Amino acid sequence: MGGDDSGRGSIAFFGTYRPPVPLDIYSCPANPPPSSREDELHLTDGVSYNQNGRAIPAPALKDLLAFLGKKNPGLAAECGATPDDAEKGRIAGLVFVSERDNGLETLHVALVRPSGEGGAVKVLSLGDVYGADTFGGSRLEDSGCIAGGFKVGARAVGHSLVYVSTKEPVTRRRTPWTVVYRTNLGDGKTERLTPPGQYDVSPAVSPSGKMVAVANFRGNRWTGEIERLNTDIVIMNVDKAAQGGLGRKILIRDGGWPTWGSDNVIFFHRGTGESPTNWAVFRYDIATKKTVQVTPVSIDAMTPAAISETRVAVATIRQKSMQAAMTTPREDAEYRHIEIFDVASPEPPVQISQKIRPKADHYNPFVVDGGSRIGYHRVRTDDLLIGNNVAAPTKSFDKIHSPHIDVGLFRVTGVFPTISKDGSKLAFVDNEFKAVWLADTQGLRVVYEKRGPNSVFSTAWNQNPDKDTLYVCVGPSFSASKPLEIYAISNASGPSAGRKVQRLTAGNFNNAFPSSNAQGDKFVFRSTRDGGKEKFHKNLYIMEDAEEGEFGEGTVKRLTNGPWTDTHCSWSPKGDWIVFSSTREMPASAPEKAFLDAGYFAVYLVKVSNPTVVVRVVQSSATLAGHVNHPIFSPDMRSIVFASDLAAVSNEPISMPVFLHSVRPYGDILSVDLRDTDDITKNKDIQEFHRITHSRYEYSTPTWTKFATNDPNEQWNMLAAKGSTPFRPACPYMYPDGGEGWHMAGHLTIPKRCC
């Protein structure tokens, strides 16, 4: 995606399952457990999204601060923390994931003064401490933990940070990029612990600092698992040079999220069953090779954090929720809470979060102060704005670090973002698929709203800059067998009195994903018309009159024809090609409706003047199993951007909000460069792809504008437009009793779907 100095514009996209309210890290006492919210301590500075924390032992923090003093004395002085402070307990350390570095999910260190000593929390970027060569560039980092601090004979092994990073590109499709590294805190030297060709997540270090346990992708590959990954627990030495080799071996089949109770005991979680998966925490004794289930079969339990050989903190969900009924408040037992289980005690588990925030989700516990406190992350509900008796987060754009200097990148707090040809207007759909929002210099407002059972989605601007027309689809959410119609909103950015909404499709078919040509007089869309008895087949059609649609003298011309799904179509800037996603080459042996991955999508080009010319540009894998969806041309037509699972999954999905419908908790924005913009046939099966985003969330529905912007919030004002009517979501962000709604966990509030 190289380009000239003039820039190639900006890509915008949406993040599924990323909570609209920031996550942050807290801790509570474990013995006795908290009795009020005053017992909860905030462990970061409250900037950005923060999650997945681990405490840094004092000797390791001392090494880090000593290195900082030598490497960057100015920053060390600004921190006001010295190695002596760490040694004497005047400062504590926390390594955690934060999005403060240009939207990347990367590791940071918080320096925390003990309660009562005052002083603000100081957060350091690991790149500022150890340099951008190790902690720089586009990447995801996760699961930081401290190793080392032991001797092998007379040889001392210093403290190091063990963590996951996706910084090394992987060329094989549908393969994780997650690799475990070790960075020495004393000298900054870094080595890869995961062997080449293998992929690990969720590292944990033994209490002695000598061994690392990881969840290793079975068979060194990912096969499309959605919630329950096919991973085994593998252990290895921390320092292969000092310890006589890596000593890597499989310890536990079918497990994830390992945590050490001692150098002989590992707790882990395991999923059983399919739909829904049941989750439990287990204890494995290395000496006896005995596995025991720790948590009751009647509840879901995940992401353990061992306190000792017998005690473990666990995130639990004690009652399955009726998530399909998103507007119904959850019971206390349906929220994710933190509890401590003791396999050596007959006493019931100790409840950590239930009494202080019974109607809030708490994620991924970790041990603080040797087990006297338990940490976790949750949404920072204090940031929720209350207006007109409606709790709602502010809508904004987040500028994201781009791997390409000539392409900007930003995330939109709305689904199906679409930008007008002149770059002045941005529209998107809310998480409930009930309202169309528009942002321009006037501010943010709702320009179309649909109450009742129907939903709105797939917004698209008419690409003629002289027209102020926005297309939107209206109908049941993601149900291929039910009617879905395309509407045009004329004068979309003008006063509401002059706005006109007109239906363009007829015949009770499932019509979606309109995209106009540059002149704006036609648009391509996908439809189930002529789709067989059950109307499951979808092909592409061209609406010959974008003003009249199928009414009056308007006609529809068929573009593709076959017993498959052609969808997510987009007209090229030059007007001669259309790019789309399709299952047309799904092998006959593929399951009709695969539970794990209803995919087999690839990206194709079709020639508008001769639709018999169809070229496959990007495939998901050799078998075509997988997803390559929502392709869009760059404005200069040199590249195609899309959402895909080519980079597989970057963390354990169960550590994020639980989900029911088939939106996947993985997927990134990627692109390919076209070989030729004149000869369509020269673009067949492009192998090299560019990973643009690195995230634990599903990034989807990209759009690309030729206009670059350093501050998208300045170009598209996200403050409420003057005189606009406040929007009240059907599913509240927060209920009157303080209970968090589904929105707060980043859920798309739509019924379960499998399409």
N, C-alpha and C positions, 0 to 999 in steps of 0.2 A: 504493500500500500504506500510505497514511496511517492512523493509528489513534489511540486515546485514550491517556491517560497511564498506564493500567493495564498496557499492554503486550499483545502478541499472541503471546507465547511465543517459541519458538526453532526454527530449521530446522537439521537435521543432514544431512550428505551425505558421500560418499566420493570420494577423489581417485585416479583411475587413473593409473599411470605416475609417480606421485610417490614417489620412493624412500623406504622406511621408515626408512632411516638418513640423517642430514643430508648434503647436499652441501656441499663447501667448496672454497676456492680455494688453489692451490699454484703454485709455480714451480720449475723445474730449470734448471741451466746448459745452454747449447746447444753450446758449444765450449770444452773437450771436453764431451761429453755426460755425464750422471750415471753414477756407477759403484756407488753405494749409496744407501740411503734417507736417509742423513744429508745428501745433496746437495739434498734436497727441502725447500723453505722454505714454511711456512704463512703466508699473506698476510692473513688476517683475525683477528678476536678469537675465532673458534670459536663464536660465538653464532648459533643458528638455522641455516637453510639459506642458503647463499651460492653464487652462480654467475655466469657470464657477465661476467667481469672485463675491464677495460681500464685500462692505465696512464694516469695524468694527467701530462703534461709539466710540468716545474718552473715555467715561466712562467705556465701556466694555474693551477697549484696556488697560486702566489703571489697571483694575482687572487682566487681563492676565499677564501684566508685573510685577505686584506685586507678583503674585503667582510664576512666573518664578524666581524672585529674591530670594524667600524663598526656592524653590524646587531645583534650579540649578543655584547658584550664579555665577559659572564660565561661563556658557552660557549667563547669563544675562549681565555680564561684557563684554563678546565678542560682544554682540549685540550693546552695547553702547546706549541703550534706557532705560529710566526709567519711572516709573508711572507719575512722574512730567512732563516729555516730552510729554506724551500722554494728560495729563490734559491741558497743555498750548499750544497744537497744534504744538509742534516741531516735532512730529512724527505722521504718519497716518498708519492705519492698513488695510490689505486686507486679507480675507480668501478665498482660492481658491483650485482647484483640480490640483495636479501636479503628474507627473509620475517619479519624481526623486528618489523615495524610491524603488529601485529595480524593477522599471517598474510597480508598483502598482498605481492605480488611487486613490490617497488619499489626504486628506485635509492638507494644509499648511497655514502658516501665513506669509505675507510679511510686513516688517516694512519699510515704505517709508518716506523719508525726503521731506518736501515741496520743490517745485521748487525754485532753487536759493540758497538753504542752503547746497548743495553738499552732498557727502557721498553716498556710494553704497547701493542698496536695500539689506536688510538682510532677508533671508527666514528661518523660523523655522518649523521644523516638530512638529506636535502636540504630537507625541510620545515622543519627547525630552522634551516637556513642561509638559505633563500630564501623561506620562508613557505608556509603551507598553501593560499593562493590558487592557486599554481602546482603545488605538490607536496602535494596533500591530497585527501581524498575517496576513494571506491571507484574503483580503477583498477589497471591493470598498467603497469609501466614496464620498459623493456628496452633493451639495446644502446647504453648510454651511451658516447660518444666525444667527443673534444675538437676543436673547430674554431677558426678565427680566428687572430689573431697575425700579421697581414700588413697591408700598406699598399696602398691604391689611390690613386695620386698622393700628395697630402699627407695624405690621410685614413687614420687608423689604425683597423683593425678589431680590436676586442678579442677575447679568448678567450671561447668559449661552449661550453656542453654541448649536444650534439646527441643526441637520444634518441627512443624510441618511447613513446607513452602511449595508453591507451584511455579517457582521462578524458572525452572528448566523446561524448555519446550519439549513436547512429545509429539512425534509425527504420526504415530499410529492412531487411527480413528477410534473413538469411543473407548479411550484409555485414560485412566486417571493421571493427573500431573502431580499428585501428592507424594512428596518425598520427605523423609525425615533427615534433618541435618543436626550437627552439633557445632556450636560456636563457643570457643574457649573464652571465658569471661576475663581471664587475665591477660591474654595477648591478642584476642580477636580472630585467631585462626579458625577456619571453618572446614569441616569435612562432611561428606555425605555418608550417612549410616545405612540408608536403604540401598541394597545392591542394585546395579544397573538392570533394568528390565522388570523390576518389582516396584510395588506401590503400596504405601502404608498411610494410615490415618491414626489419630488418637494415641500418640505416644504417652507413656507414663514411666517414671523412673523409680526403681526400688529404693527403699529407705537407706540402704548403704551407699547409694549413688553409683553402684557398679553395673546395673543391668537396666535395659530399656525393654518394655513390652509395647507392642503395637498391634493394631488391627490391620492385618495384611490381606489384600484382595486375593481371594483364592484363584489359583491358576494364573496369577499376574494379569488379570483382566477384569473388566466390568461387563456384565451381560444384561444390563438394563434394569436391574433391581431398583425399585422405587423407595420403599420404606425400610426394608430389611436387607442390608447388604450381605453378600456372600463373603464374609471375612473370617479368618482364623486368627487366634492370638499367637503371635510369634515373639520370642524373646531373643535378645542379643546383648553382647558386651558394649559398654559405653566407649571404651578406649581400646581398639583392637591392637594397637602397637604395644601398649603396656600389658594387656591381658592375654596376649598370645593368640590373637585372631578375633574375628567378630563373634564366632560361636553361635551363629544364628540358627534357631530351630523352632519348629512348630510345637507349641505346648498344648493348646486347646483348640479343638475343631469347633467351628460355628460359634463365634463369639465376637464381641466388640467392646470398645470403651474399657480397656483394662485399667486396673488401679491396684497398687501393691499394699496389702495389709502388713506384710513383712517380706523379707527376702525369700520366704517359703510359701507365701499365701497371695493369691491374686483374686480379686473380685472382678466380675465382668457382667455385662448384660447380654441377653440372647432373646431373639424374637422367635415365636412359634406360631404356626398357623398362617393363613394367608389374608383373608379379608373379613374382619380386621385382624391384624397381627396382635398377638398377646406378648407382652414384654415382662421379663423377670430378671432379677439380679441373682447371680450364683457366686459361690466361693469355691476356689480350686486350691487344693493342698498339693504342692509340687512333690513333697516327699512321698506321700501316700497315693498320689494321682487320683484323689477322690474329689468328686464334684458334688456340691450340695446346694439346693435352691434356698436362697435366703429370704426372699419375699413371698408372700402368700399368692396362691394361684388365682385368687379372686380379684386381684388388682393388677394394674400395669405399673412396672417399675423400671427405671432406666438411668443411665449416666451416673454410675456409682462413684463415690470418692471415699476411699478407705481411711479410717482413723486409726485402726489397729488390726490385729489378726482376727478379731471377732466383731468389731464395730465398723459400720459403713454408713455414710450419708447417701441418700438415694432420692431422686426425683420420682414422685408417685402420682398416678391418676387413679383414684379409688373407684371411680364410676365412669363407664363409657358414656359419652355425651351423644345427644341426638343432634349431631352437627348439621344434618340436613335441614332442620328447623332453625335457621340461623337467627331468627328474630326472637327466639325463646331464651330467656336468661338461663344461665347454667347454675346448677346446684354447686355448693361448696366443694363436694367430692369430685366434681368434673374438672376442677382446675388442677394444674400441675403444682404440687407442693413438695417441700423438702422434709424428709423424715430420717431419723437415725435408727437403724436396726442393729441388734446385738444378738449374734447366734448363740452366745453363751448365757443369755439371760432369758427367763420366762416372761419378763415384763414386756408390755406393749411397746412399740416403737415410739421414740421421742419425736414429737411434732415441733418443727422449727418455725414454719411460716403460717400455719393454719390460723393461729390465734391473732396474729397482728395484721395479716392481709388475707382473709379467707377467700376472697373473690378476685384473686390475681394469680397469674401463672408465674412460677419460679423455675429457673432452668439451671442445670449443670452445676451441682454443688461442688465446692472444693474446701479443703481443710485450712483453717487459719489458726495460728498460735498453738500448734500441736494438737488441735482438736477441741480447744476450749471455745472456739467460735467456728461457725460454718458460713462460708461465702456462697454466693449465687448471683445470677443476674435476672432482672425483671424490667418491664417497661417503666420509664420514669414518669409516672402519672401526674406528678406535679407540673409537668410541662403542658398538660392538656388545657387548652383554652376553654373557658366557660362563657358562652354568650347566648342570649335569648333562651336561657335554660337548656341549651344544647352543648354537650361536651364535644369538642372537635379539635383535631390538631391543625396547625397551620400547614397549608400546601406550599410546596417550594420545589425548586430544582436543585439538584446536587451536581456540581461539577466534579467529574471523575478523571483521574489521571489516565491519559491516553498513551498507548504504546507508540503512537505515530504523531510526530510533531506537527504534521500538516492536517490532522483531523481532530476536532474537538469532540468531547464526550460528556454527556450529562444524563442524569437519571431524573425521570418525571414521576411525580406522585399521582399517577393515573395510568389507566390501561389504554392501549391503542393510541399513543400520542401521534399526532399528525400536524405538520407545519405547512402553512400556505406557501405558495410558490415564491412570493416576495419576502418571506421570512417574518412578516409582521404579526402573524396570528398563530397560536398553538391551541389545539383542541385535544381533549382526552375524555375518557369515561371514568367514572368513579369506581371504587372497589365493589360496589353493590350492583353495578351494571344498570343503574337506574337514571343517571343524569349525565348529560354532556356538558362539560365545562369548557370555557373559552378564555384564554388569557392573551391580552395585547397591551398596548400602552395605557389603555383606559382602566385596566385592572382585571380581576377575575370574576366571572359570573357564570351561572347556569343558563344555557341557551336552549336546552331541551330536557324535559323530565318525563319519565314514564312510571307511573305507579301501577300497582296491580301485579298480575303474574308475569307479564312480559318484561323483557330486559332490553337494554340498548348496548350495542358494542360496534366495533369495527368502524370507527370514525375515519374519514378520508376527505381532504380538501379537493375540490375541483382545481386542477392544475393551471387553469387559465387565470392569470393574475387580475384580469378585469372582472372576474366573477367572484362574488362573496358567497359561494355555495359550499356547504358542508354536507357530506353524505354520512348516513348512519343506518345501521340495521336494527330492526325492532322485531322481537318475537321471543319464544321460549329459549332459555339459555342452553346452548350447545346440545340441542336435540335434533338430530338429522332428520327424523321422521315427521317433524312438525313445521308448519309454515313459518318462514322468516322473510320479512320484506325489507326492501331498500327504500329509504326516504331521502329526500333532498331538503335541506334547510337553507332557504334563500335569504339573502341579507342577514347572514348568520351573526356578523359582528355588529350590526346596526341596532337601533332601538327595537325593543321587543314588539312594539306596535306594528312595525314594518316587516317583521320576520314572518316568513311563510314556510310551512311544512307540507311537503307534497309526496305522496306515495308514488314510486316509479315502477315497481314490479307487480305482476298480477299472477293469478293461477294457483295460489296457495302452495307454492313450492318453497324450498329452503334456499334462500338467496342471500349471499353475503360477500364481503370483501371487495367492494367496488373500488376501482382505480381508473381515473380519467386519463385520456390522452392529453398532450400538451395544449391542444387547441381548446379542450374542455367541451367538445361537442359530442363525444362518445365516452363510454366507460366499459371496462371489462369487469366481469363478476363471475362468481361460481354459483352453480345452482343444481338442485336435484331434479329439475325437469328432465323428462326422458330417462329417469334414473332407475328404471326397473320397477317391479311390482311393489317393493318395499321402500322405494325412493332413497336407497342408501348410496347409490352411485352419484358422484358429483363431477360435473364437467364445467368447462369455461365457456362463457357466452359474451358477446359484445352487444351492449345496448346502443343502437344506432342513433338514437336521439336522447341526449342526456337531459334535455329539458322536459320532454313529454313522457319519457320512459316507454312502457308498453301501452300507454293509453293514447287516444287520438290516432294519429298516423304513425306512432312509434312502433318499431319492430326490433326483434332480437335475432342475432345471427350466432349460430353455434360455432365455437372455435375448436373444441376438442371433443372426442367421442370415444368412450370406453367404459368397461365395468370396473371402475376404480374411483379414487378420490383425487381430483385436481382442485387445488384450493390456494388461498393466500397469494392471489395474483397481483401483479404490479406492472403498469405500462412503462416502457423505457422512455427516457427523456427525448431520444431521437424519434420515437414513435413507431419504429419498425419491428421491435421485439416486445414480447411480454414474458416476464419471469414468473414462475409459480412453483408451488410445492406439490408433490404428487406421490401416490402409492402405486403408480401404474406398473412398476416392475417388481411388485411384491411376489416372492416365490410361491408357487402353488402349495408348498409344504408348510407355509406360515400359518399359525393359528388364526382363525377368522377374527377372534377378539381376544388378543393376548392379554392376560392379567397383568403381567409385569410391564409390558411396554407395547401399547397399541400403535406401533410406529411404522417402519418401512417407508419413511418419507425420503425423497431426494428432491433436489432443485433442478428445474428444467427451464429451457428457453423455447418459445414457440415463435415462429415468424408470422406476423400479422397478415401479410399479403399471401402467404402460402402455408396454412396451418398444418400441412403434412410434414413440414420440416420442424422436428422437435429434437432438441439436443439436451442430454443430461449433463449438467454442469458440475454438480456437487452431490456425492453420495455419502450416506452416513457411515457405511462400512461395506466390506466385501459382500456381505449377505443382504445389504440394504436395511437391516434391522436398525431402527433408530429414528431420530427426528432431525430434520433440517427444514425449518419452517420460517414463515413470514419473510421471504426474501424481498429486498428492496435494492434498486439501482442507486449508485452514487450519482449526484447531479451531473458529474462529468462522464458518467457511464463507463468508467474504467474499472469499477469494482461492484460487487454485489455483497451486501451485508445481510445477515440472517441470524436467527436464534437456533441453537443446536446443542446436542449432547455430545459433540465430537470430543470434548474434553472431560466427558463422564461426570463424576460427582466429586466434590472437593471436601466433604466431611460426612459424618454419620447423620443422615436425615432425621433420625429419631431425636437428636439433640435439639432440633428445632420444633416449632409448633406442629401438633398432630393434624393430619389432613385426611379427607375422605375422597374428594373428587380427583380427577386425573390430571390436574395441574401438578407438575413434577417439581420436587424440591431441588432441582438442579437445572443446569442449562446456562449457557453464556452467549454473548454476542460475538460472532465471528464474521470473517469476510474472506472472499477470494478475489484475486485480480483477474479480470478477463484477459485472455491472450490476444483477442482481436475484436474490435467493436464494429467491424464491417462484415466479416465473414463469420456467421453464426456457428458453422460447423467446426471451426478451429477451437471452440471453447468446451469440447467434450471432456468430461471427467478430469477436471482440474484437481490435482492432488495437493498442492501446497495451500494451506489455509492459515489465516492469521487469527489468533485468539486476542480479542479486544478487551474482554472483561474477565476478571477472576473473582468468583463469588460463591458463597454458600447458598445464596438464594437463586431462584429461577429468574434470570433476566430474559425478557421477551419483547415481542412486538416493536422492533426497532423502526426508526425513520431517519432519513438523512436529508439535511438541508444544506444548500450551498453557502449559507451564511454562517460565519464563525462568530462566536461570542464568548468573551471572557467571563461575563456575568449574565447568565440566562434570566435571572430574576429581574435584571434591569431591562432587558429586551421585552420580556413578557411579565408584566407586573402581576405578582401573585397575591397582592392585597385585594380585598373585596372591592369591586367597583362601586362607585358612589351610587346610592339608590337601589343597589341590587338586593333581592329578597334572600334572607338567610336560608340555606338549604338544611333540611332536617332529614338525616338518613333514616331509613326504615329499621336498620339494625344499629342501635346506639353504640357509640364508642365506649360509653360508660353509662350504667344504669343508675337510677336515683339512689340505690343502696350502696353505690360505690363499686359494684361488680363490673369487671372489664367485659366489654363486648368482644365478639369475634374479630372485629377490626383491629383491636389492640394487639393481637398476636400476628397481624399481617395477613389474615385470611381474606381470600376473595369470598364474599358472602353470596355464593350461588349454590343451588342444589347439587348433589352428587351427580357426576356425569361420567360417561365412559364412551368417548367418541374420538 
